[in-house]
Amino acid sequence: MIGVGIIGAGHFGAVHARAMTEVDEVRLVASCRENADAAAAFAAEHGGKSYGDWRALLDDPMIDAVLIATP
């Protein structure tokens, strides 16, 4: 199983999060967005833990790959 973290938990991050549900070997572990309320809402909808700082997301030992979905 590959644990993925998304940096950029907005519209395009959500597109990727939904796509990940179709792949058995991949799961969303965490996402990151500076706005704490928006980050929490994204995690509530798509799963995983929410972070407000990308460096904290990178320190999560459950993450094997990072998807960057920022403008």
Backbone as CSV, one residue per row, in Angstrom:
resi,resn,N_x,N_y,N_z,CA_x,CA_y,CA_z,C_x,C_y,C_z
1,MET,0.850,-1.185,0.000,0.000,0.000,0.000,0.891,1.242,0.000
2,ILE,0.563,2.177,-0.865,1.293,3.441,-0.952,0.466,4.521,-0.267
3,GLY,1.043,5.136,0.752,0.388,6.226,1.458,0.744,7.548,0.810
4,VAL,-0.267,8.311,0.413,-0.060,9.562,-0.322,-0.471,10.753,0.523
5,GLY,0.312,11.811,0.418,-0.025,13.095,0.995,-0.260,14.092,-0.117
6,ILE,-1.277,14.915,0.015,-1.578,15.937,-0.983,-1.236,17.296,-0.401
7,ILE,-0.373,18.007,-1.082,-0.097,19.405,-0.741,-0.901,20.238,-1.725
8,GLY,-1.846,20.978,-1.205,-2.761,21.735,-2.049,-4.138,21.099,-1.999
9,ALA,-4.759,21.152,-0.840,-6.049,20.504,-0.621,-7.181,21.431,-1.039
10,GLY,-7.225,21.695,-2.324,-8.289,22.522,-2.899,-8.982,21.748,-4.001
11,HIS,-9.396,22.451,-5.046,-10.145,21.821,-6.134,-9.370,20.693,-6.801
12,PHE,-8.155,20.969,-7.243,-7.394,19.932,-7.950,-6.917,18.832,-7.004
13,GLY,-6.651,19.175,-5.769,-6.323,18.143,-4.793,-7.491,17.193,-4.601
14,ALA,-8.705,17.730,-4.607,-9.908,16.903,-4.456,-10.102,15.987,-5.663
15,VAL,-9.786,16.467,-6.855,-9.867,15.628,-8.059,-8.948,14.420,-7.885
16,HIS,-7.749,14.652,-7.433,-6.791,13.565,-7.218,-7.230,12.648,-6.076
17,ALA,-7.756,13.226,-5.011,-8.213,12.415,-3.875,-9.324,11.464,-4.311
18,ARG,-10.250,11.957,-5.125,-11.323,11.094,-5.619,-10.769,10.000,-6.529
19,ALA,-9.803,10.336,-7.352,-9.194,9.344,-8.255,-8.478,8.249,-7.460
20,MET,-7.874,8.606,-6.350,-7.156,7.620,-5.532,-8.076,6.537,-4.992
21,THR,-9.344,6.845,-4.809,-10.269,5.837,-4.291,-10.474,4.701,-5.291
22,GLU,-10.102,4.911,-6.541,-10.253,3.894,-7.582,-9.048,2.969,-7.690
23,VAL,-7.985,3.258,-6.949,-6.751,2.476,-7.038,-6.552,1.725,-5.721
24,ASP,-6.595,0.407,-5.795,-6.513,-0.410,-4.581,-5.202,-0.250,-3.826
25,GLU,-4.111,0.000,-4.503,-2.783,0.037,-3.879,-2.422,1.404,-3.308
26,VAL,-3.337,2.356,-3.389,-3.050,3.739,-2.969,-4.101,4.183,-1.961
27,ARG,-3.651,4.930,-0.947,-4.612,5.529,-0.015,-4.141,6.916,0.388
28,LEU,-5.088,7.785,0.583,-4.790,9.143,1.023,-4.526,9.112,2.520
29,VAL,-3.331,9.524,2.910,-2.933,9.524,4.318,-3.133,10.900,4.945
30,ALA,-2.805,11.940,4.178,-2.864,13.297,4.732,-2.966,14.314,3.614
31,SER,-3.403,15.504,3.984,-3.453,16.614,3.046,-3.039,17.881,3.779
32,CYS,-2.691,18.880,2.984,-2.181,20.119,3.567,-2.796,21.326,2.877
33,ARG,-3.203,22.274,3.699,-3.716,23.555,3.230,-3.510,24.546,4.360
34,GLU,-3.087,25.756,4.022,-2.794,26.741,5.067,-4.024,27.124,5.880
35,ASN,-5.172,27.209,5.238,-6.406,27.559,5.926,-6.871,26.345,6.731
36,ALA,-6.831,26.447,8.047,-7.120,25.304,8.924,-8.537,24.774,8.753
37,ASP,-9.520,25.659,8.602,-10.899,25.210,8.441,-11.075,24.459,7.116
38,ALA,-10.483,24.990,6.057,-10.571,24.345,4.746,-9.813,23.020,4.748
39,ALA,-8.684,22.969,5.435,-7.910,21.730,5.532,-8.706,20.657,6.262
40,ALA,-9.358,21.036,7.349,-10.166,20.088,8.111,-11.366,19.602,7.295
41,ALA,-11.982,20.493,6.535,-13.120,20.115,5.696,-12.687,19.141,4.606
42,PHE,-11.531,19.383,4.018,-11.002,18.489,2.981,-10.758,17.105,3.568
43,ALA,-10.133,17.042,4.727,-9.852,15.753,5.376,-11.145,15.052,5.770
44,ALA,-12.131,15.796,6.225,-13.412,15.184,6.585,-14.087,14.567,5.365
45,GLU,-13.950,15.199,4.229,-14.588,14.693,3.009,-13.804,13.547,2.368
46,HIS,-12.463,13.661,2.361,-11.648,12.712,1.589,-10.853,11.735,2.444
47,GLY,-10.790,11.981,3.740,-10.057,11.092,4.625,-8.653,11.589,4.909
48,GLY,-7.980,10.884,5.766,-6.614,11.244,6.137,-6.577,12.358,7.169
49,LYS,-5.375,12.724,7.493,-5.107,13.765,8.489,-4.912,15.092,7.776
50,SER,-5.266,16.181,8.422,-5.052,17.495,7.812,-3.878,18.206,8.474
51,TYR,-3.111,18.876,7.659,-1.985,19.680,8.123,-2.125,21.093,7.582
52,GLY,-1.607,22.047,8.329,-1.589,23.426,7.880,-0.238,23.837,7.319
53,ASP,0.759,22.966,7.475,2.114,23.267,7.010,2.650,22.060,6.254
54,TRP,3.124,22.277,5.044,3.597,21.178,4.197,4.781,20.446,4.815
55,ARG,5.586,21.135,5.614,6.744,20.477,6.240,6.292,19.419,7.242
56,ALA,5.217,19.685,7.959,4.669,18.697,8.896,4.143,17.489,8.127
57,LEU,3.506,17.730,6.985,3.028,16.624,6.157,4.198,15.749,5.727
58,LEU,5.296,16.372,5.312,6.464,15.604,4.865,7.083,14.788,5.993
59,ASP,6.904,15.213,7.219,7.450,14.487,8.367,6.593,13.284,8.780
60,ASP,5.402,13.155,8.207,4.501,12.049,8.567,5.095,10.736,8.045
61,PRO,5.416,9.802,8.924,6.065,8.546,8.503,5.152,7.624,7.690
62,MET,3.862,7.904,7.655,2.930,7.067,6.892,2.879,7.442,5.414
63,ILE,3.521,8.565,5.055,3.478,9.047,3.679,4.660,8.510,2.892
64,ASP,4.338,7.858,1.781,5.353,7.311,0.874,5.557,8.191,-0.353
65,ALA,4.518,8.921,-0.747,4.574,9.765,-1.946,3.779,11.039,-1.687
66,VAL,4.190,12.105,-2.356,3.511,13.393,-2.193,3.029,13.879,-3.552
67,LEU,1.784,14.286,-3.588,1.193,14.864,-4.776,1.074,16.366,-4.520
68,ILE,1.633,17.166,-5.410,1.576,18.615,-5.241,0.527,19.164,-6.200
69,ALA,-0.530,19.727,-5.640,-1.648,20.228,-6.429,-1.886,21.700,-6.099
70,THR,-0.821,22.469,-6.191,-0.924,23.906,-5.908,-0.827,24.675,-7.225
71,PRO,-1.344,25.894,-7.232,-1.249,26.705,-8.459,0.195,27.042,-8.793
